[in-house]
Amino acid sequence: IYTLSLHDALPDLSSGINAEYGIAQETTGGWDTAPGGRYAWGLYFPEEMGCDKGNCAPYCAVVPEYPCVAGKGYHGRGPIQLSYNYNYGLFSKQYLGDKMILLNDPDRVKKDGELAFVSALWFWMTPQSPKPSCHDALVGNWVPTEKDLKCGRKPGFGVTINIVNGGVECNHKPMKSKTFHRVETYKLFCKKLGTTPGANLNCETQQQFAAFCG
């Protein structure tokens, strides 16, 4: 039983809504005709769809500090779908004290419920240069640089999509269906909690953070 809720960990309403949306979106089991609608579902899939059967890319980036282990895959696991060796390694180092624990055993993120939710909160709250944290981007702690503005990155929900999956979903017209569902899930949570979604809801005109926008 968890005694720490997202609202306890993320007392700021906007960041709390976004973290909850992220969990619902990344683990959804909903479909268009599902009871309550597509966006009412979440926490269904503990890992990226298809990866449980081995039909998945290894998500291994060449980052010497966080080496991939032979036979291990670093696809999305947990409530926010922690992905890539550098995220598993950094989270493992900062939370468990040894980067190799999760590099050697990435499945632990889906098997250990407490660790799974901590991984989601860690990703939401931790900046990784040049990206701000999703939390900072939503509560006003992040101030866009001149480069950010040239690349179309402005405060709002859209930049959290860029932080989470910008290389796949951003700077893409028309908006991808996955991105559309992210935005609609977020708007539903805002409505349920009696607040407004704000401006800059999508990232279709944003370059990813690694892009050069000179």
Residue pairs with C-beta under 8 A, 6 or more apart in sequence:
2 113
2 114
2 117
6 16
6 19
6 20
6 23
6 121
7 16
9 121
10 16
10 19
10 121
10 124
10 125
10 135
12 135
12 138
12 139
13 193
13 195
14 138
14 139
14 195
14 198
15 124
15 134
15 135
15 138
15 139
17 186
17 189
17 190
17 193
17 195
18 124
18 134
18 138
18 157
18 160
18 186
19 80
19 120
19 121
19 124
19 134
19 135
20 189
21 182
21 185
21 186
21 189
22 79
22 80
22 120
22 124
22 134
22 160
22 164
23 42
23 43
23 79
23 80
23 120
24 39
24 41
24 42
24 43
24 185
24 189
25 42
25 181
25 182
25 185
25 186
26 76
26 79
26 80
26 81
27 42
27 43
27 44
27 45
27 46
27 79
27 81
28 38
28 39
28 41
28 42
28 44
28 45
28 181
28 185
29 41
29 42
29 44
29 45
30 36
30 37
30 38
30 39
30 40
30 41
30 42
30 44
31 38
32 38
34 40
34 41
38 181
38 184
39 181
39 184
39 185
39 188
40 188
43 79
46 77
46 78
46 110
46 116
47 75
47 76
47 77
47 78
47 81
47 110
48 56
48 75
48 76
48 77
48 81
48 83
50 56
51 73
51 75
51 76
56 73
56 75
57 73
57 75
58 68
58 72
58 73
58 74
58 75
59 73
59 74
59 75
59 76
59 83
59 84
59 85
60 68
60 73
60 74
60 84
60 85
61 84
61 85
61 86
63 85
63 86
63 89
65 86
65 89
65 99
66 85
66 86
66 88
66 89
66 90
66 99
66 103
67 85
67 103
68 74
68 85
68 103
69 103
69 104
72 103
72 104
72 105
72 106
73 106
74 83
74 84
74 85
74 87
74 88
74 106
75 83
76 82
76 83
77 83
77 106
77 107
77 109
77 110
77 116
77 119
78 109
78 110
78 115
78 116
78 117
78 119
78 120
79 116
79 117
79 119
79 120
80 119
80 120
80 123
80 124
80 164
82 88
82 91
82 109
82 119
82 120
82 123
85 103
87 123
88 102
88 103
88 106
88 109
89 99
89 100
89 102
89 103
90 99
90 126
90 128
91 102
91 119
91 122
91 123
92 98
92 99
92 100
92 101
92 102
92 103
93 99
94 122
94 126
95 115
95 118
95 119
95 122
96 102
101 108
102 108
102 109
108 115
109 115
109 116
109 119
110 116
123 134
124 133
124 134
124 135
125 133
125 134
125 135
126 133
127 133
127 136
130 209
130 210
131 162
131 163
131 209
132 141
132 142
132 163
133 142
133 163
134 160
134 163
134 164
135 141
136 142
137 155
137 159
137 160
137 163
138 155
138 157
138 160
140 155
142 155
142 159
144 153
144 154
144 155
147 213
148 154
150 213
150 214
151 206
151 207
151 209
151 211
151 213
152 171
152 203
152 205
152 206
152 207
152 213
153 159
153 162
153 203
153 206
153 207
153 209
154 199
154 200
155 200
156 198
156 199
156 200
156 201
157 183
157 186
157 197
157 198
157 200
157 201
157 202
158 170
158 200
158 201
158 202
158 203
158 206
159 200
159 203
159 206
161 169
161 170
161 179
161 182
161 202
161 203
162 169
162 170
162 203
162 206
162 208
162 209
163 209
166 203
166 206
166 208
166 209
167 208
167 210
168 176
169 176
169 178
169 179
169 182
169 203
170 179
170 203
170 204
170 206
170 207
170 208
171 203
171 204
171 205
171 206
171 207
171 208
171 211
172 179
172 204
173 204
173 205
174 204
175 183
175 202
175 204
179 202
179 203
179 204
183 201
183 202
186 197
186 201
187 197
187 201
190 196
190 197
207 213
